[in-house]
Amino acid sequence: MEAVVTRVVEPDDLDLARARFPVGKHIRGRVSRLLKPGVIGLFVDLGQEPEGFVDVLWLPYEPGDWPVVGTVTTFEVLQHTPGQVRLFPLDDRFRRPSCLPTGRTWEQWLLIRDRFPVGSLVTGTVTHVYQYNREYVVRFEDYWSLLEWTGDAPEVGATGRYTVTKHLDRTLRIMLTPTDPAASSSAQPASGPGPGPGPARARSARIVPASPRPGP
């Protein structure tokens, strides 16, 4: 009988940050510095690496309304990039009015929650793969989500089943987990060079990321 060999992937800094600050988790942090208030965003000390970052898109229009250096407040983890945790401020005082990562209303969100309850299954197709922070886009029905992977890049065009694992009511997002991670493994990314075929260990996903991606 031929032996089955599985490639073991050692966790890197991105994997460790994802494990330390999972997407959707609410965490406390201290504002450590402001980068061009009103233009770029602010950095957050989370007590351990990596550093947190809040994009100007989520902060008040007026720089004078931004939290000052030293402010301790609560954030939701939106996504990860190498060396950085992207955060969403949960205190209304430090957030742009009516601005959420999904752009949905509360009424729309309630309909989505009813349509996709926790534990339900959806069928999705991989449409884009991003090597920079190992994320890929999955489109299902009228929606799309970002997933994280560790290992080799998922395959653009792969279709698989995903489980709704959590509703994030503060940012109106749904988290998904692939029921068969191997179904979305082994292809080149949407752009740029990528690894060859192999298994992918996909992580949870959430509808609409912190940065713009293709989709409704």
Phi, psi and omega in degrees: 000133181285132181286143176265122182254125178251127180286125179269126180254119178286136180296138176255188183299324179294317177298317182295321178294320178296322179288326182284322182230077184298147176302133181095346181286144175264124185228154177264144178207163181249128177297121186257329178195152178253134180248105182047072181311133182088353184237312188246296182157199180220157181254152186229129174276117182261008179088345176201161182290152000273180180282149176268156179218135175246121181288149179304335181301332184261352186265161180304151180300319182273121179304332179293344179267357178291151175296140181279162177303132182103345179294131176254125182209182187250143181226159169253137179286121180270308181193178181236143166233162181305121177078012184206142174252119179279130189237156175237124182288134182263346177279122182303332181294333186249025183227144177295133183301138174055033181240115180229156181303332183268338183072016182265158172271165178297323179296318177296321181296319179298323177294320179294317178302318180291324182287325182234074180293157177303132182098347180283159181251141175229156175255126183229159180237134178288123182249332180215149177230132183240115183287328189308311179235022175052060174235154174218151184265132175240125177259132178218130185049236181264015188232173175213156184218159173254134173241158175253147175229159173230126183121227180268157184294141173296169184260125174296130182098347179291137178245136181207179180258141183227145180255135173286117186254338183196147171254128178257094189288338181282329180245007176056052182234154175247136175259136180240153173227131179294136178283336178223088183305328182294339183293337182249020183263169165069070168202172175283152178289174183295330178210147178082168181290153181212174181286166179279185182300150178167170182289149175237137176257095185279148179251186181295160178230171179213144181291125177065118183272184180283337179245155185298138175220163178297141177150173180288000000 
